[in-house]
Amino acid sequence: ILYRDADAYFMFQQSVEAISSHMHKPPWYVEVQMFSGQTVWPVYNSLQGFWPGTQSLTGAIDEASTTLRAMHAIWRRFGAVPEGFNLQHGKVQPGQAGYPLRPELAESMYYLYRATRDPVFLHMGRDMLNAIERRTRTKCGYATLADVESHFLVDRMESFFLS
């Protein structure tokens, strides 16, 4: 996408096709067994927040928007995105309740706004920034949420937060 390398783009397109046919359980993308394509992990992982932004770069705006809206709904529910959210049970995945200030979801909002100029993505971003300010701001910076349900803070700010 970025470097106009035909071989890399071909590999990327093959990956997108495999992801769409095996991992896409609208509006989510789940982890699957690599040989059978069977779902093995019906969990939204916070690192997946990058995917709608990547989709927007390929022109898949409707799919990106649908997925981003579902991810943002989790944000709205907790005021942050847990590291893992069990889609089957509709709750935080045990042992994955923290929010270490990951930027991927905000980045996808930015890319979708740039691709569409739809102000809804600016509103989503503002919602995220307001929640981060309210829940994680400290005297000396920002802190990781140990648990998105209790909003208990941990004295830790990962360097990727600054991105």
N, C-alpha and C positions, 0 to 999 in steps of 0.2 A: 504494500500500500504506500509506504513512505519512500522507498528507494527505487521503485520501478524496476525491480529485479524480476524478470519473467519466471525464473525457476522458483524463487522464493514465493512469488505470488501464486504459482500453480500449486505448491505445497500448502499454502494458506487456504486456497479455495477447496482443496481436497479435505483439509481439516474442518472447514466450515460445513461442508456437505455431510461429513461424518457426525459432527456435533449436532447438526439439525436433524438428521435422521435417527440418531441413536440416543442422544442425551436430552433433546428438547421435549419436555412435558409441559406444554404451555400453561402459564407463562414462564415456567422455571426451566433450568438446565440442571440435571442431576448426574451424579457419578454412576458409571455403568461398568460392567465387566467387559474387558477389552476384546474377548473373543465372541461372547454371546450377545452383548448389548443389553443384557438384563440389568435393571436398576439394582445397585448394591448399596447406595447411600442416598436416601431421599432427604438430603439436607442442603439448605442454602448456606453456602460458606461465604463469609464476608469478602473474601478475596475475589469472588465471582463478580463483584461490583464493577470490575473493569469491562465486562463483556458488552453491555449496552453501548459503551463508548466505542468499542472496536466495531460493533455492528453498524454504528452510525457512520463510521469511516468507509464502510463498504456499500453504503446506500440502503441498508436494511432498516430504514427508519421506523416503520410500523412495528417490527419485531423488537427493535431496541426500545422503543417507547413503552410497549406493553411490559417488557421485562423490567425496565427501570421503574415503572409505576408500581409493580408488585414489590420490588425491593424497597422502594420508598415507603410503601405501606408498613413494612416491618419497622423501618426507621420511625415512622409516626407512632406506631404502637408502643415502642420502648424509649423513644427519644435518642436512640443510638441503634447500631446494628450489632447484634451479638456475633461472635466468631462463627457460630453455627446455629441454625434455626431448623428444627425438624419439620419438614413440610407435611409429613404423614400425620403427625400428632398436633401440629399447629402451635408448638411451643419451643422455647429455647432448648437446644440440644444439651443434655447434661455434660458438664465439663467444658462447655464452650460459651459461657455466659458473658465473657468479657468483651470490651470494646477498646482496643488499643489505638484509637484515633486514626483508623485507616482512611486514606484519601480516595480509594478507588471509586466509590459511589459518587462522590462529589465530582470527580473527573468525568465520569460518564454523563452527569447532568450538564457539565460544561460543554462536552462534545455534542450532545443532543441539542442544546440551545444554539450552538454555533451552526449546526446543520439545518435547523428548522426556524430559528428566531422565535420559537413559541415561548412566550413568557412563563408558561407553567413550569418550565425547567429552571428558570430564575427563581420562581417562588419555592420550588423544592430545595434549591441551593440555599436560599435565605432561611428556610425552615431548619436545614442542617446546621448552618452557622449559628443561628439563635440557640439551638439545643446544645451545641458544643460550648458556647459561651456560658449558658445557664448551668450546665451539668459538669463541665470538666475544667473550667477556668479556675486557676488558683492565683495566689499572690505572685508567684514566680513563674507562671507559664500555664501549662495545661497538664492534666493528669489522666491516666488510663482509667476507664471504668472497669472495676473488677467484675461487676455484675450489672447488666443493663436493667434488671428488674429492681434491684435495691439502690442503684446508682452509687454504690460504695466506691470511693476513689482509691487508687494505688499511686504511690509516689514514683511515677514512671511516665516519661514522655518519649516515645520512639522517634528517631530522627526522620522517619518517613512522613510523620505528621507535618513537617515543615514544607513538604512538597505541595 
